[in-house]
């Protein structure tokens, strides 16, 4: 993983912030957020989050944390809404909050009432004491975090430099669990979140960023040392047969489809995608879930799979089968939810064509490209994870909770 820090660039962000009457550290926060966000193997499409704690002239402590709806790659200062820290500290020991109550707490303490909602992981950023905090969903880290023996692997690579957190639902519960973990291991330099990703922190923007890049590089080196290839993002080098594309689009627009009015197909075929689709265990592996939890709101819990020679009847049968499986998934898990749930549309967002490629689906090109990008990354993760051991993301019940989480659904309304 290349370290993109550049002293001259960092200074230019400081100068720009100061010119606009902002703290120098906020300028650096924008800078390192952007150099994290421009690397697809660190974050994709709104994933990850960053923060910086600042003391105002009157001594008041605040935290600027990534706002909902912003991408790190293009973030600006308004995308890092400021929140008063003391009320957040006070809330840590006053009893459990529901996630909507947590959002209300954050909004009550915004310096700008019109600012976007702070990240759902804002409380964890607040409770970690370092000035700068970075969080990513690194491809290499997910290869290892999505293993049953993820903790053992983490300790083999990092020793006690990272602290291990078993999977916890993002939001209030994760914030408290992460803060409690740090309190147990105050000398750690980051948190390894099973099935989720990596947090790093530091006294300076460069220290936190360097730790992120170094830890991800060590994960990559661990994979490479085992003779396992983990290529970076690959360019599609094939095309979808026009006749199959036409049949697929027509079938996906029938009935009560969310794509009835308009559909975009984003086809990808790369060496890694084809290797994944040639796996004889594809039908089993593809049903295990998404590489990191929040991908489920873009990809659904599993893809639809067809053969390259699928005719209209076969495609329609595959859609019917997908809808039956999705409804069964909903019916298994909805009764266990803490509040009543209404089933979302039972239509795929990824179609896998055996031995050929995958298709991201969306109502427009942007949505289809997001699905395609996440599908491409997932293929690379699974290929390597299956050689390390077994790709084992969060279980179905946890995945359902994520897909039907009210705070995650809110993200879709902002896109």
Secondary structure, DSSP 8 states (H G I E B T S, - for coil): ------HHHHHHHHHHHHHTT--HHHHHHHHHHHHHHT-TTT--TT--EEEEEEE-TTS-EEEEE-BTT--GGG--GGGS-EEEHHHHHHHTTS----HHHHHHHHHHTBSSTTS--B-TTHHHHHHS-SSEEEEE--HHHHHHHTSTTHHHHHHHHHTTSEEEE----TTHHHHHHHHHHHHH-TT-SEEEETTTEEEEEESSHHHHHHHHHHHHHHHHHHHHHTT--------------HHHHHHHHHHHTSTT-TTSS--EEEEE--HHHHHHHT-TTHHHHTTS--SSGGGHHHH-SS-EEE-TT--HHHHHHHHHHHHHHHHHHHHHHHTTSSS---------SEEEETTTEEEEEESSHHHHHHHHHHHHHHHHHHHHHHHHS----S-HHHHHHHHT-HHHHHHHHT-
